[in-house]
Amino acid sequence: MYTITLNGNSSELSCDIFPPIEVENTAQICLLSLQTNNSIPNIEPGCNTIGFRNMIGQIENVIIPTGSYELDDLESVINKFMPDYVTHFKLKANSNTLKCMISCSHEIDFSVENSVAKLLGFRNVLYTTGVTHESENTVNIMKVNCIKVECNLIVGSFCDGTPSQTIHELYPTVPAGYKIVEVPRHPVFYRLNTTSISKVNIVLKDQNDFLINLRGEPITIRLQITYGAQI
């Protein structure tokens, strides 16, 4: 039996092993543990902008700092950075419809580049003042639905019918800023695709195969290699 630990500060981890670990063709591998901090942002470049239109038709954009926000937090930070001429801005959740309610003293432009519209359930259009608008779609405040831990050494994992390198999937069950400690109660062992292990690559992706943004937080992943039944 072998254990391999990888440490880093990003969603891509790698280590070289010399001399290589030589194993039999019955060797299997699983994820023993994953530890990091839940600093995964839902607001980041590409989805961080809201526009306000003044009385003469000019648009002024508010860039929301990268971070992990609830709707109340978003309302507060937008109020902090919005133009001085905007005297009223409210952003609330409708707990019955799971949609977002928004109102403002000036027109809100969600057609701006890098708009937060989709996250809030709105379309990329201009919303008029003097009325409370309900989002057309449900709020998608948490962009990450699952974290896929991929390992270059495995075979036997499939995603939507296609072979993948996903050795484990998880979803953070702790609030933003808290420690994620993932220790599978029933580890799933996968066959190795080699009998000579000289390099280990680990990649963390979301359900859409985008890299998870750990924002520089330390991460530690531990793997276990053991032997299964003779193939």
Residue pairs with C-beta under 8 A, 6 or more apart in sequence:
1 224
1 225
1 226
1 227
2 21
2 23
2 224
2 225
2 226
3 32
3 222
3 223
3 224
3 225
4 15
4 17
4 200
4 222
4 223
4 224
4 225
5 220
5 221
5 222
5 223
6 13
6 14
6 15
6 200
6 202
6 220
6 221
6 222
6 223
7 13
7 218
7 219
7 220
8 218
8 219
9 214
9 216
9 217
9 218
9 219
10 214
10 216
10 219
11 203
11 204
11 205
11 211
11 212
11 213
11 214
11 219
12 201
12 202
12 203
12 204
12 211
13 201
13 202
13 203
13 219
13 221
14 199
14 200
14 201
14 202
15 199
15 200
16 198
16 199
17 197
17 198
17 199
17 200
18 198
20 196
20 197
20 198
21 196
21 197
21 198
21 225
22 195
22 196
22 197
23 192
23 195
23 196
23 197
23 225
23 227
24 195
24 227
25 195
25 231
26 227
26 228
26 229
26 230
26 231
27 191
27 192
27 195
27 225
27 226
27 227
27 228
28 189
28 190
28 191
28 192
28 225
28 226
28 227
28 228
29 151
29 153
29 154
29 167
29 189
29 190
29 192
29 223
29 224
29 225
29 226
30 167
30 168
30 184
30 187
30 188
30 189
30 190
30 223
30 224
30 226
31 149
31 151
31 167
31 168
31 182
31 184
31 187
31 221
31 222
31 223
32 183
32 184
32 187
32 222
32 223
32 224
33 181
33 182
33 183
33 220
33 221
33 222
34 149
34 168
34 170
34 180
34 181
34 182
34 219
34 220
34 221
34 222
35 179
35 180
35 181
35 182
35 219
35 220
35 221
36 179
36 180
36 214
36 217
36 218
36 219
36 220
37 177
37 178
37 179
37 180
37 217
37 218
38 68
38 172
38 174
38 175
38 176
38 177
38 178
38 179
38 180
39 68
39 176
39 177
39 214
39 215
39 217
40 68
40 144
40 172
40 176
40 212
40 213
40 214
40 215
41 66
41 67
41 68
41 213
41 215
42 68
42 69
42 119
42 141
42 142
42 143
42 144
43 64
43 65
43 66
43 67
43 68
43 69
43 74
43 116
43 119
44 66
44 213
45 66
45 114
46 114
47 114
47 115
47 116
47 118
47 119
47 143
48 63
48 64
48 65
48 66
48 114
48 116
49 61
49 62
49 63
49 64
49 112
49 113
49 114
49 115
49 116
50 61
50 62
50 64
50 78
50 108
50 109
50 110
50 112
50 115
50 116
51 59
51 60
51 61
51 62
51 108
51 109
51 110
51 111
51 112
51 115
52 59
52 60
52 61
52 62
52 82
52 83
52 86
52 104
52 106
52 107
52 108
52 109
53 59
53 60
53 106
53 107
53 108
53 109
53 126
54 60
54 83
54 85
54 106
55 85
55 106
59 109
59 112
60 83
61 112
62 78
62 81
62 82
62 83
63 81
64 74
64 77
64 78
64 81
64 116
65 77
66 215
67 73
68 176
68 177
69 77
69 141
70 141
71 91
71 92
71 93
71 100
71 120
71 139
71 141
74 91
74 116
74 120
75 89
75 90
75 91
75 92
78 89
78 91
79 89
82 89
85 106
86 104
86 105
86 106
87 105
88 103
88 104
88 105
89 103
89 104
89 105
90 101
90 102
90 103
90 104
90 132
91 100
91 101
91 102
91 120
92 100
92 101
92 102
93 99
93 100
93 101
93 139
94 100
94 101
94 134
97 134
97 138
98 138
98 139
99 121
99 134
99 135
99 136
99 137
99 138
99 139
100 120
100 121
100 122
100 134
100 135
100 139
101 132
101 133
101 134
101 135
102 108
102 120
102 122
102 127
102 132
102 133
102 135
103 131
103 132
103 133
104 127
104 129
105 129
106 129
107 126
107 127
107 128
107 129
108 126
108 127
109 126
109 127
110 116
110 117
110 122
110 123
110 124
110 125
110 126
110 127
111 117
111 124
111 125
111 126
115 124
117 123
117 124
118 124
118 140
119 139
119 140
119 141
119 143
120 135
120 139
120 140
120 141
121 135
121 136
121 137
121 138
121 139
121 140
122 133
122 135
122 136
122 137
123 136
127 133
143 206
144 171
144 172
144 206
144 207
144 212
145 171
145 206
145 207
146 169
146 170
146 171
146 206
146 207
147 169
147 170
147 171
147 172
147 204
147 205
147 206
147 212
148 159
148 164
148 166
148 168
148 169
148 204
148 205
148 206
148 207
148 209
149 166
149 167
149 168
149 169
149 170
149 202
149 203
149 204
149 221
150 164
150 165
150 166
150 167
150 201
150 202
150 203
150 204
150 205
151 165
151 167
151 200
151 201
151 202
151 223
152 165
152 199
152 200
152 201
152 202
153 192
153 193
153 194
153 197
153 200
154 165
154 167
154 190
154 191
154 192
154 193
155 163
155 190
155 191
155 192
155 193
156 190
156 191
157 163
157 164
157 165
157 166
157 167
157 190
158 164
159 166
165 203
167 188
167 190
167 223
168 182
168 184
168 188
170 180
170 182
172 180
174 180
187 224
189 226
189 228
191 228
191 231
192 225
197 225
200 223
202 221
203 211
204 211
204 212
204 214
204 219
205 211
205 212
206 212
